[in-house]
Amino acid sequence: MSSSKSHDEIWNEWQDLVNMSPSEIEDWLKTDDSKSVGDTGDASSTGRESGRRIVAIKRTRKADLSDDQWDHMAKVIGYIKRHCSQGGPDEDVQSSKWRYSLMNWGHDPLKSDGCADAE
């Protein structure tokens, strides 16, 4: 998968949308709530695997990112934007599967601006 966006465009959107730190993501991925969402409903779901890749990307210098990492960053941006555009639940966003799924992808919609950056 190759994005039509430049690396600078991807980088800027990534900085806005992936609003959890590597340690926040690692801590989150250890929780039962993280494991409760996703396509497989277990520790190996697509979102949780993505979360592990996001941690590695966030710990890599921009100049050292591989083409595969740039492609994954574009995929993460697309996922967050699509998920945010669907809107979250009207009540109890904090413990919603919608939020948990986004957090597996490195985005906590309860942080400042939340999904507003994705629009």
N, C-alpha and C positions, 0 to 999 in steps of 0.2 A: 504494500500500500504506500503510495507516494502522495504526499499532500501537494495541492496546487499553491499553497502559501509558502512564502519565503521563511527561512529560519528565523529572521527577526520578527516576523508576524507571529509565528508559532511561539517564540520565546516570550513575547509581550503578553499574549493571551494566556500562556501557561502561568506566567507570574501572577496574573490577575485571578485565574480560576483555581489553581491548585494552592489553596490557602491553608493547608496543614503542613507542619514541619515534618521532616523525616521521623523524628522521635514520636511525634503525635500519631503519625500513621502507623508506625510499628506498634505502639501501645494499643491503638485501636484494633489492629488486626489480631491481637491476642484475645480480644473479648468475645464472649458468646454472642453478643449482639451483632458483631461483624460477621460471625460465622452463620448467623440466622438468615441472611439475605443472599441473593445471588442465584445464578442459574442452576447450581447444584445443591445449594443449601448446606454446604460443608466447607471445610478449610481450603478446598481446592477450586472454589468458584472463580469464574473469569474476573470478577471485580477484585477479589482478594489477591489473585495472581498479579493483576494490574497494580494493585497497591504496593506489592513488593517491588515491582519494576519501577514505580514512581519514586520509591525511597532511593533506589540506586541512581536514578536519573538526577534527583535533587542533590545527591552527594557527588555528582560529576560536574566538573567545570564545563561551562558552555562550549569552549573551544575543543573539548575532548569528547563531546557527544558523538555517538555513531549514527549512521543513517537509520539503523533500526530503532535507536532511541528517539530520534527526531520523528519517525513515523508513529511510534507509540505516543509521543507527546501530542501529536495531531489527533490521534484516536481518542485520547483522554479528553482533550478540549471538546471534540465533537460529542462525546458521551455526556459530559457535564452540561453542555449547552442544551442538548436534547432533553435530558432529565429535568433540568431547571425549567425549560419551557413548558413542560407538562404541568408544572405547579405542584406544590406539596399538598398535604392534607390540610383541611380547614382547622383542625384541632390537633393538639398534641404532636406538633412537628418534632419536638425534641426526641421522642421515643418512637418515631415512625420508621417503617421499613424504607420509605423514600429517602429520609436523611441517612439512614445506615448505609444504604446502597451508594449514595454520593460520597460518603466518608470513605468507603472502600476504594474509591477513585480519587481520594486526596482532597475532596471539597466538603467543607462543613458549611451548610447553608445558614447556620445560626451565627456564624462569624460576621463581622461588619460587612455590609453590602450584600452578603449572602449570594443569592442567585442574580442579583441586579447586574453583576459584572458579566453574566453569561448572556445578557440580552443585547 
